[in-house]
Amino acid sequence: MPIYEYVCRACGETFEDIVSTDAPAPPCPKCKAQKTEKLLSRCRVGRSSADTGFTASAPKASSGGCAGCSGGNCSTCG
């Protein structure tokens, strides 16, 4: 199931949740309001390194922070 980002229209909280594509929006974890709305998330579309200048490399070994990146080039992989 995909992870979606939501915003609560009652309190402004933004959060992520794993929800099936046809399920209704989950309630806000902070205020429990049902006034949540799925946000349009930015995604990365596959492109060649010639188009982007980016060359993928193996993730750096680190004591923490790299669970969310796939290329070892995020700011937490330092």
Backbone as a chain_set.jsonl record, in Angstrom:
{"seq": "MPIYEYVCRACGETFEDIVSTDAPAPPCPKCKAQKTEKLLSRCRVGRSSADTGFTASAPKASSGGCAGCSGGNCSTCG", "coords": {"N": [[0.842, -1.184, 0.0], [0.467, 2.281, -0.683], [2.174, 5.187, 0.713], [0.675, 8.084, 1.807], [0.505, 11.669, 1.963], [-1.127, 13.88, 4.157], [-3.194, 16.692, 5.086], [-4.654, 18.334, 7.839], [-7.597, 20.064, 7.841], [-8.77, 21.241, 9.986], [-6.918, 21.698, 12.131], [-4.458, 22.119, 10.9], [-2.358, 20.319, 10.945], [0.107, 18.304, 9.371], [0.573, 15.071, 8.046], [1.633, 11.653, 7.491], [0.338, 8.616, 6.135], [-0.253, 5.136, 5.72], [-2.294, 4.009, 3.343], [-4.845, 2.326, 1.561], [-5.511, 2.752, -1.944], [-8.228, 3.193, -2.518], [-9.426, 3.809, -0.124], [-11.06, 5.944, 2.331], [-9.923, 9.226, 3.42], [-7.808, 9.294, 6.281], [-8.5, 10.043, 9.802], [-7.298, 12.988, 11.548], [-4.29, 12.616, 13.345], [-3.599, 14.268, 15.431], [-5.759, 16.046, 16.297], [-7.945, 14.513, 15.859], [-9.931, 15.123, 14.025], [-12.089, 14.701, 11.182], [-11.635, 16.137, 8.949], [-9.619, 15.882, 6.829], [-7.283, 16.051, 4.134], [-5.893, 14.745, 1.183], [-2.602, 15.41, 0.205], [-0.861, 16.702, -2.637], [1.887, 15.093, -3.548], [5.362, 15.497, -4.218], [7.06, 13.647, -6.658], [9.657, 11.504, -7.798], [10.61, 11.155, -11.039], [11.82, 8.683, -13.159], [14.795, 9.348, -14.828], [17.444, 9.657, -17.179], [20.947, 9.758, -16.264], [22.285, 11.483, -17.907], [20.44, 13.449, -18.513], [20.025, 14.682, -16.047], [22.451, 15.02, -14.767], [23.049, 13.66, -12.539], [24.583, 11.035, -10.864], [23.983, 7.906, -9.769], [24.908, 6.401, -6.699], [26.159, 3.908, -4.444], [24.544, 3.65, -1.259], [25.95, 5.422, 1.485], [27.67, 4.017, 4.231], [26.405, 4.529, 7.385], [25.808, 5.743, 10.693], [23.233, 6.418, 11.113], [20.114, 7.761, 9.839], [19.834, 7.226, 7.066], [17.668, 5.746, 6.253], [15.551, 6.769, 4.79], [16.465, 7.563, 2.294], [17.415, 6.772, -1.077], [19.673, 6.816, -2.575], [21.9, 7.491, -1.142], [22.61, 10.114, -1.106], [21.303, 12.085, 0.291], [20.727, 14.795, 2.645], [20.997, 13.745, 5.189], [22.76, 11.685, 5.072], [25.393, 12.264, 5.383]], "CA": [[0.0, 0.0, 0.0], [1.278, 3.503, -0.755], [2.157, 6.17, 1.792], [0.148, 9.36, 1.346], [0.6, 12.812, 2.868], [-2.422, 14.513, 4.402], [-3.247, 17.888, 5.924], [-5.916, 18.478, 8.558], [-8.161, 21.389, 7.616], [-9.227, 21.774, 11.265], [-5.811, 22.196, 12.965], [-3.281, 22.401, 10.082], [-1.356, 19.259, 11.078], [0.403, 17.477, 8.198], [0.996, 13.744, 8.478], [1.667, 10.591, 6.49], [-0.334, 7.389, 6.545], [-0.309, 4.074, 4.716], [-3.723, 3.859, 3.071], [-5.111, 1.784, 0.224], [-5.884, 3.816, -2.869], [-9.663, 3.458, -2.545], [-9.902, 4.069, 1.236], [-11.262, 7.355, 2.643], [-8.83, 9.876, 4.14], [-7.829, 8.967, 7.71], [-8.666, 11.203, 10.686], [-6.079, 13.649, 12.004], [-3.764, 11.984, 14.554], [-3.434, 15.267, 16.488], [-7.03, 16.539, 16.845], [-8.948, 13.471, 15.551], [-10.945, 15.628, 13.09], [-12.236, 13.975, 9.922], [-11.444, 17.112, 7.864], [-8.281, 15.737, 6.271], [-7.238, 16.08, 2.672], [-4.659, 14.208, 0.62], [-1.753, 16.407, -0.439], [-0.169, 16.307, -3.852], [3.289, 14.91, -3.195], [6.324, 15.493, -5.314], [7.659, 12.342, -6.862], [10.816, 11.519, -8.672], [10.381, 10.399, -12.248], [13.078, 8.145, -13.655], [15.424, 10.017, -15.961], [18.832, 9.22, -17.309], [21.915, 10.646, -15.629], [22.662, 12.494, -18.886], [19.468, 14.532, -18.404], [20.043, 15.327, -14.742], [23.791, 15.205, -14.251], [23.128, 12.877, -11.306], [25.066, 9.674, -11.002], [23.618, 7.148, -8.57], [25.991, 5.667, -6.047], [25.7, 3.069, -3.339], [24.376, 4.411, -0.023], [27.084, 5.437, 2.391], [27.447, 3.398, 5.539], [26.246, 5.602, 8.352], [25.225, 5.28, 11.941], [21.814, 6.732, 11.185], [19.561, 8.759, 8.956], [19.71, 6.891, 5.656], [16.535, 4.861, 5.993], [14.604, 7.374, 3.873], [17.005, 7.907, 0.983], [17.709, 5.591, -1.879], [20.927, 6.922, -3.289], [23.008, 7.862, -0.286], [22.983, 11.496, -1.374], [20.451, 13.043, 0.994], [21.449, 15.582, 3.631], [21.223, 13.001, 6.42], [23.72, 10.595, 4.856], [26.725, 12.827, 5.479]], "C": [[0.885, 1.246, 0.0], [1.161, 4.36, 0.508], [1.683, 7.487, 1.19], [0.372, 10.427, 2.41], [-0.781, 13.458, 2.961], [-2.222, 15.791, 5.19], [-4.624, 17.935, 6.574], [-6.408, 19.905, 8.365], [-8.676, 22.021, 8.915], [-8.075, 22.395, 12.067], [-4.534, 22.498, 12.19], [-2.175, 21.365, 10.155], [-1.154, 18.557, 9.731], [0.95, 16.156, 8.713], [0.981, 12.788, 7.313], [0.924, 9.39, 7.034], [-0.303, 6.407, 5.389], [-1.775, 3.727, 4.534], [-3.895, 3.247, 1.691], [-5.688, 2.893, -0.648], [-7.376, 4.147, -2.871], [-10.26, 3.737, -1.164], [-10.134, 5.569, 1.445], [-10.063, 7.917, 3.412], [-8.935, 9.562, 5.634], [-8.063, 10.218, 8.557], [-7.311, 11.751, 11.107], [-5.58, 12.976, 13.288], [-3.639, 12.966, 15.726], [-4.77, 15.653, 17.128], [-8.195, 15.587, 16.598], [-10.065, 13.932, 14.607], [-10.951, 14.794, 11.814], [-11.985, 14.875, 8.713], [-10.018, 17.043, 7.322], [-8.356, 15.634, 4.755], [-5.882, 15.579, 2.202], [-3.899, 15.336, -0.073], [-1.151, 15.843, -1.711], [1.311, 16.262, -3.524], [4.163, 14.993, -4.43], [6.885, 14.086, -5.438], [8.825, 12.483, -7.82], [10.538, 10.608, -9.84], [11.734, 9.945, -12.773], [13.566, 8.886, -14.889], [16.861, 9.529, -16.032], [19.766, 10.217, -16.647], [22.383, 11.722, -16.61], [21.723, 13.694, -18.828], [19.636, 15.337, -17.129], [21.428, 15.673, -14.236], [24.028, 14.416, -12.969], [23.627, 11.48, -11.619], [24.768, 8.948, -9.703], [24.834, 6.434, -8.016], [25.406, 4.852, -4.917], [25.55, 3.932, -2.092], [25.609, 4.3, 0.861], [26.716, 4.73, 3.685], [27.419, 4.514, 6.563], [25.604, 5.041, 9.601], [23.763, 5.66, 12.063], [21.396, 7.707, 10.104], [19.333, 8.345, 7.528], [18.537, 5.978, 5.332], [15.601, 5.442, 4.933], [15.168, 7.698, 2.509], [17.353, 6.647, 0.219], [19.052, 5.661, -2.559], [22.111, 7.274, -2.443], [23.429, 9.295, -0.449], [22.094, 12.512, -0.668], [21.243, 13.738, 2.081], [21.73, 14.828, 4.917], [22.247, 11.891, 6.279], [25.167, 11.025, 5.043], [27.646, 12.037, 6.235]], "O": [[1.946, 1.25, 0.626], [0.191, 4.268, 1.26], [2.223, 7.949, 0.185], [0.424, 10.13, 3.604], [-1.502, 13.564, 1.969], [-1.214, 15.961, 5.876], [-5.632, 17.618, 5.943], [-5.697, 20.854, 8.697], [-8.984, 23.213, 8.938], [-8.224, 23.485, 12.62], [-3.605, 23.076, 12.755], [-1.15, 21.516, 9.49], [-2.122, 18.251, 9.034], [1.696, 16.12, 9.691], [0.391, 13.07, 6.271], [0.882, 9.168, 8.244], [-0.325, 6.801, 4.223], [-2.423, 3.216, 5.448], [-3.177, 3.603, 0.756], [-6.277, 3.85, -0.147], [-7.751, 5.274, -3.196], [-11.475, 3.886, -1.042], [-9.472, 6.385, 0.803], [-9.281, 7.16, 3.987], [-10.033, 9.564, 6.191], [-7.848, 11.333, 8.083], [-6.299, 11.055, 11.03], [-6.359, 12.783, 14.222], [-3.579, 12.547, 16.882], [-4.911, 15.598, 18.35], [-9.305, 15.825, 17.073], [-11.042, 13.209, 14.412], [-9.921, 14.246, 11.42], [-12.108, 14.426, 7.574], [-9.291, 18.037, 7.355], [-9.353, 15.191, 4.184], [-4.848, 15.948, 2.758], [-4.474, 16.113, -0.834], [-0.959, 14.633, -1.834], [1.918, 17.298, -3.252], [3.763, 14.614, -5.531], [7.151, 13.42, -4.437], [8.943, 13.466, -8.552], [10.262, 9.422, -9.66], [12.682, 10.729, -12.827], [12.838, 9.03, -15.871], [17.414, 9.046, -15.044], [19.42, 11.387, -16.486], [22.839, 12.781, -16.176], [22.145, 14.826, -19.064], [19.413, 16.548, -17.127], [21.57, 16.531, -13.365], [25.105, 14.503, -12.38], [23.137, 10.827, -12.541], [25.258, 9.344, -8.646], [25.676, 5.93, -8.759], [24.277, 5.09, -4.488], [26.341, 4.851, -1.882], [26.227, 3.241, 0.974], [25.589, 4.837, 4.169], [28.32, 5.352, 6.599], [24.944, 4.003, 9.571], [23.107, 5.263, 13.026], [22.232, 8.399, 9.523], [18.664, 9.083, 6.806], [18.444, 5.484, 4.208], [14.921, 4.685, 4.241], [14.405, 8.083, 1.623], [17.56, 5.585, 0.807], [19.53, 4.651, -3.076], [23.229, 7.354, -2.951], [24.502, 9.675, 0.018], [22.133, 13.695, -1.005], [22.345, 13.296, 2.407], [22.616, 15.225, 5.674], [22.573, 11.223, 7.26], [26.076, 10.212, 4.874], [28.807, 12.416, 6.384]]}, "num_chains": 1, "name": "protein.A"}
